[in-house]
Amino acid sequence: MTTSRRLTLVWVVLLALTFGSFAVGIEQGARFADVAAIAIIAIALVKVRLIGLHFMDVRDAPIALRAVFEGYVLVVFVALVALDLVVRP
């Protein structure tokens, strides 16, 4: 697969994820607000990972840099979910 084709495919996936997170946000009721918030955070971090790996070329970086990036994404996810669960009334 050529670089141009791969990046176009990733861009389409990013668009789909954007619309998906929007749909989750407007369709959630008060009963499922926690689940919807966590789903939106997860979708956002999948998008961060796709952008980092494909548009910033972290996928071709040395393994140490890639591990730091993957760890960063995981730590941010855990921190945001924890904050959401603690702060939500």
Phi, psi and omega per residue, in radians:
M1 nan 2.308 3.140
T2 -1.271 2.784 3.139
T3 -1.062 -0.738 -3.132
S4 -1.077 -0.763 -3.131
R5 -1.161 -0.727 3.137
R6 -1.093 -0.794 -3.128
L7 -1.167 -0.613 3.084
T8 -1.136 -0.743 3.113
L9 -1.098 -0.758 3.107
V10 -1.095 -0.699 3.117
W11 -1.069 -0.731 3.114
V12 -1.126 -0.722 3.093
V13 -1.093 -0.720 3.097
L14 -1.076 -0.713 3.079
L15 -1.080 -0.793 3.139
A16 -1.080 -0.725 3.113
L17 -1.142 -0.633 3.099
T18 -1.094 -0.839 3.115
F19 -1.156 -0.610 3.092
G20 -1.110 -0.762 3.120
S21 -1.177 -0.603 3.068
F22 -1.111 -0.778 3.140
A23 -1.100 -0.729 3.106
V24 -1.096 -0.698 -3.106
G25 -1.167 -0.678 -3.093
I26 -1.526 -0.336 -3.086
E27 -1.629 -0.170 -3.080
Q28 -1.342 2.476 3.047
G29 -1.720 3.058 -3.129
A30 -1.078 -0.515 -3.107
R31 -1.171 -0.589 -3.075
F32 -1.934 0.440 -3.088
A33 -1.081 -0.700 3.135
D34 -1.126 -0.786 -3.139
V35 -1.124 -0.738 3.136
A36 -1.120 -0.736 3.139
A37 -1.099 -0.761 3.124
I38 -1.155 -0.676 3.103
A39 -1.113 -0.720 3.131
I40 -1.164 -0.704 3.087
I41 -1.100 -0.763 3.132
A42 -1.090 -0.764 3.117
I43 -1.080 -0.747 3.137
A44 -1.070 -0.703 -3.122
L45 -1.337 -0.467 2.978
V46 -1.113 -0.704 3.099
K47 -1.128 -0.736 3.087
V48 -1.026 -0.773 -3.127
R49 -1.124 -0.770 3.115
L50 -1.079 -0.754 3.127
I51 -1.126 -0.785 3.130
G52 -1.085 -0.802 -3.083
L53 -1.231 -0.725 -2.986
H54 -1.745 -0.678 -3.086
F55 -1.625 -0.422 3.111
M56 -1.842 0.086 3.047
D57 1.027 0.561 3.068
V58 -1.190 -0.429 -3.136
R59 -1.133 -0.406 3.108
D60 -1.777 0.070 -3.121
A61 -1.354 2.878 3.057
P62 -0.998 2.653 -3.035
I63 -1.021 -0.592 3.141
A64 -1.132 -0.758 3.129
L65 -1.157 -0.707 3.119
R66 -1.132 -0.692 3.117
A67 -1.116 -0.692 3.094
V68 -1.104 -0.764 3.131
F69 -1.090 -0.837 3.137
E70 -1.094 -0.705 3.095
G71 -1.116 -0.696 3.101
Y72 -1.046 -0.815 -3.141
V73 -1.060 -0.756 3.140
L74 -1.135 -0.777 -3.137
V75 -1.115 -0.735 3.124
V76 -1.112 -0.725 3.115
F77 -1.047 -0.876 -3.120
V78 -1.079 -0.742 -3.127
A79 -1.128 -0.767 -3.127
L80 -1.175 -0.705 3.108
V81 -1.146 -0.753 3.122
A82 -1.080 -0.783 3.104
L83 -1.073 -0.735 3.140
D84 -1.092 -0.757 -3.110
L85 -1.244 -0.556 -3.135
V86 -1.356 -0.721 -3.035
V87 -1.407 -0.556 -3.087
R88 -1.102 2.267 -3.110
P89 -1.211 nan nan
